[in-house]
Amino acid sequence: MRTSEDVGQSGRYASECCGRQLNFIKGATFWRCPQCQRLCDWELVQAAVSTGDLEDPELAEITVKSAHAVNGRHSVRRVIPA
């Protein structure tokens, strides 16, 4: 994905020019690199999972537990899809 294109999937992206990472939400527009201010390509580093996309509350809870484990957090929150 390039600067000025629409974000197709929410998540953490890294600029290919400087490796700077930012979170982008689906439907937003990719920015210029915040470090060098150049037009750049963005690479998805970690996709975000929206609990609104999950229909099974138990699966939503498992997903949140997994995300906390990956991010080094020890707290667990129950998430109920909207």
N, C-alpha and C positions, 0 to 999 in steps of 0.2 A: 504494500500500500504506500502511496506517495502523499506528500504534503498536498493539502486541499481536497483530497478524496474523502468520501464518507467512510466512517468506520463501519465495517460489516459485522464485527463481533466484539463485544465488550471484553476488556482485559488489559494486561500490562504489556506495553510495546516498547521496544528499544529502537532508537534511531541508528541506522547503519553507519552514519558518518562518525558519530562520537560515542555511541553506545549508551546515551542518556535514556533512562527509562521513565515512562509516564503511563498513567492509567487513562484509557479512553473508553467512553461509553458508546454502545452501538447507536449509530445515527449521527454522532458528532462528526466534526471535521478534523482530520489530522493536521497538526500544527507544523510550523517550521521547527527545526531542532532548537530547543531552548538554550543549548550551550553555544553553538556556532552561528545560529540564526539563518542557516542555509535551508533551501529546499532539500528534502531528504526522503528516503524510503524508510518505512517503519516495519519492523518484524515483530510478530506476536511472540511474546516470551511466556506468558501464562494467561490462559483463557479464564474469564470470569463465568461462574455458573449462577444464573438467576434462579432463585427459588420459585419465581413466578412461572418458569418454564417446566418445573417439575410438578407432576400431578399426584405423586404418592408422598404423603407427609413423612413416612418412614425413610424414604429415599432422600428426601430433603434433609432430614436429621443426619443421616449417614454422610452426606456430602459436606455438611458443615463440620462434622467431626473430623473428616479427612482433611479439609482445608485448614483447620486449626492445627492438626498434627503436622502437616507439611510446613506451615508457617512458624512452627515452634511454640505455638500457644497451647496452654494447658486447659483453658476454660472451654466448656461446651455449652452452646446455646441451642435450644430447640427452635427450629424455624418452621413455621406453618405457611405454606404457599397461599398467596392472595386469591 
